[in-house]
Amino acid sequence: MNILLNAYEFWKYESKKVKFEAIDEDQNLKDAMMSSRNKRMTTTEIKKAAMSANKKRCANFTSSPQYELGVHIVGIANIICIIIRQVDIAESASYIQTWMWVQIIINNMFLVELISDFVIHGIQRAYSDHFRVWPESLCQSLNIYAMQQFLGNQDNVNIYNSVAKVFELIIFIRTTKLLTLLYEIKDMRIIIETMRNLIMPLLNLLGILMSIYYVFALLGMLMFGGKIRKGMAIIENDPSIPPTYYLDNFNDLLSSFVTLFTLMVVNNWMVQVDMYVTVMGSKYYRFFFGIFFYFSVIIGINIVVAFTLDMYSSVERLDQDRIQTLEMLEDELILNNQALNEKPKGTQNTMAKQMLLE
């Protein structure tokens, strides 16, 4: 129930956001009309301003939650089609042909949606602002191939199954668009934003961690290179060492990285350390593994955890501030409308102009 309430609250937030953007576009259009009287703008310039405002209104509509809901409903209907395809045991040629015609109609509906995103937002902005464009581009590439095969070989019944598999693949790829529904839930939205904001900091930390890996991999190859091999009696005769642990060695750079990773995630690291101490015959080699544990786990992993917790708290606070700001703007808009309605008609135009300028 709380999940549904959170989704509803975010739905209201998105609807209010689109409404305020529409008001802002109306204000810009009115400002352009007012400036046209003062600056004596040409008719062409006025038409361009009106077309720009209409285009922005279309962009706001395609970004609205109502539009997103309609797209998701069609996507869910597309999923129902593949469920019917799997449940129904009828495999006649006419049944498969009808099913594929339905898929072609649905795919062309999504093609119209993709083209409208490109026209209204522009190709670059469509890919940067709308996640749905990425999977849909791949779906339409497969759809063009499937339509070509289907329409060009309608008399060939044997090709129906292969084309039907392509249409099923399109549906499975399109289901990734429904992941955006998780963004409507507050907790999931905060987690998604946290992960997105952590990409760059984690990349920097990954570079530092790889430097630590590289240094300790070189030291490990210098000290333990060629010491751990398959078939060594000292390893096979020790019941405390699993038979495949000889693979955790420092014989080459890649194997060293794998060994260091298993040590970092604390995967039976004490068994691996005991194996190296036994093979090398000295307990002082424990210092090598202890120092690596300090830099990789005590410092590296804890910094990642600290970054994640701090980023989650920041995103949660910003999300709450954003909702509160929108509610405050909505209350102010209601008060301004009430004040405008209470004034005499002669002063309404002057107040409207002042509010638009503010």
Buried (B, 14 or more C-beta within 10 A) or exposed (E): EEEEEBBEBBBBBBEBBBBBBBEEBEBBBBBBEEBBEEEEBEEEBBEEBEEBBEBBBBBBBBBBBEBBEEBBEBBEEBBEBBEEBEEEEEEEEEBBBEBBEBBBEBBEBBBEBBEBBBEBBEEEBBBEEBBBBBBBBBBBEBBEEBBEBBEEBEEEEEBBEEBBEBBBBBBEBBBBBBEBBEBBBBEBBBBBBBBEBBEEBBEEBEEEBEEBBBEBBBBBBEEBBEEBEEEBEEBEEBEEBBEEBBBBBBBEBEBBBBBBEBBBEEEBBEBBBBBBBBBBEEEEBBEBBEEBBEBBBEBBBEBBEEBBEEBBEBBBEEBEEEBEEBEEBBEEBEEBEEEBEEEEEEEEEEEBEEBBEE
